[in-house]
């Protein structure tokens, strides 16, 4: 049977339709629903095998990108979210969805050594909103979304607050040891971006574009692989390096679980 994907949107998100198309082409069924306290009276999340949080500008980025969305998740849906993750089901947050996962402390998921968040998605190094295409190299073999992916993914970014920083630099070693660095920005020839703009478009530490939790079932990333599924979307009009393989990994894992 095809797994069912729950795509949750809130006021200001804009990428739920593209995310639905990506999962459908990867072999899943999708349902797009609003996230609101009234949803608690509707059928629970247990009926779905994958959870996805789309990109956009939730609540107009009031109080910071993804902050109010994170508060809503933690206030009204904490139990549902914790059970979904604990059950090992695939979860993905892209762009604003990644910001919400970070600010709700779902990612990176490691036990913090202090009360302060260890990860921040802050203002781009150039201080501006940036929209451009980037190259991503899958890294993690623990993350179910990236395991086995060898070739680079070519897809767009569109954000002002996508600069991935660790408040404690030593935590980078923790992320590396636990294989939580899922995707990194690279140059077109496959070499690391080394922090150089525009290959690293926001100044992210260690060129990190996406991370997963220690269990590997929750992935957050700033770029938008759902916006490169077909060759006509590629600015070079070539049929390779699409983001579809990422979604196929998630769907195949859900089918086998």
C-alpha positions, 0 to 999 in steps of 0.5 A, spaced: 500 500 500 502 507 498 504 510 505 500 516 506 503 523 507 500 528 512 502 535 510 501 541 515 500 548 513 499 554 517 498 561 515 504 564 510 506 557 508 507 557 500 510 550 498 505 545 500 502 544 493 509 542 491 511 538 497 504 534 495 506 533 488 513 531 490 511 525 494 506 523 489 511 522 484 515 518 489 509 513 490 505 516 496 498 519 497 498 526 500 493 530 504 494 537 506 491 539 512 491 546 516 495 546 523 490 549 528 487 547 535 481 545 532 484 539 528 485 536 535 478 534 534 479 530 527 482 524 526 489 523 529 496 523 526 496 515 527 493 514 520 499 517 517 506 514 515 510 520 513 509 528 516 511 534 512 512 541 514 512 545 508 516 552 506 514 559 506 513 565 511 509 562 517 505 567 521 509 572 516 515 570 520 513 574 526 517 573 532 522 570 528 522 565 522 518 559 524 518 561 531 510 562 532 509 555 528 514 552 533 510 554 539 503 552 536 506 545 535 509 545 542 503 547 545 497 544 542 501 538 538 507 536 542 504 529 544 502 527 537 509 530 534 513 526 540 509 519 538 510 520 531 517 521 531 518 516 537 515 511 532 520 512 527 516 515 522 519 519 517 518 527 518 521 532 514 521 540 514 523 544 509 525 551 509 520 554 514 518 547 516 526 546 518 526 553 522 520 550 526 523 544 527 529 547 530 525 552 534 521 547 537 527 543 539 525 537 535 532 538 531 538 537 532 534 532 537 541 531 541 541 532 549 543 539 550 548 540 555 545 547 557 538 551 557 540 554 551 539 552 544 545 549 540 542 550 533 540 557 530 538 558 523 539 566 523 540 571 518 544 570 512 551 572 512 549 578 506 543 580 510 539 579 505 533 575 502 537 570 497 533 566 492 538 562 487 540 554 485 545 551 489 548 544 489 547 539 495 551 533 497 548 528 501 552 526 507 549 522 512 548 514 512 544 514 518 538 519 515 533 515 512 532 520 507 539 521 504 542 514 506 544 511 499 544 517 495 551 518 492 550 524 486 548 531 488 542 534 488 541 541 484 535 545 487 533 552 489 533 556 496 529 562 498 530 565 505 533 570 509 534 566 515 537 560 513 544 561 516 546 554 520 550 556 526 552 552 532 552 556 539 557 551 541 562 550 536 564 543 540 557 540 538 559 540 531 563 534 533 557 531 536 553 532 530 559 529 526 560 523 530 552 521 530 552 522 523 547 528 523 549 532 518 545 530 512 546 535 507 552 540 505 552 545 500 557 544 494 560 547 488 558 545 481 564 540 480 563 536 487 568 540 491 566 543 498 563 550 498 568 552 503 563 557 506 564 561 499 558 565 496 554 563 492 555 556 493 554 556 500 548 562 500 547 564 507 554 563 511 552 556 514 557 553 519 561 547 515 557 548 509 551 545 513 544 545 509 540 540 513 541 535 519 537 529 522 535 527 529 540 522 532 535 516 530 535 519 522 528 519 521 527 527 522 530 531 516 530 538 516 533 542 510 533 550 508 533 548 500 527 546 496 528 539 493 521 539 492 522 545 486 526 540 482 522 534 480 522 535 472 527 537 467 523 543 465 524 546 472 532 545 471 535 552 469 539 548 465 534 544 462 537 537 464 534 531 467 538 529 472 540 532 480 533 532 481 530 532 488 526 526 487 530 521 490 530 524 497 522 523 497 523 516 494 527 514 500 522 517 505 516 513 501 520 507 500 522 507 508 515 508 510 513 502 505 517 497 508 516 499 516 
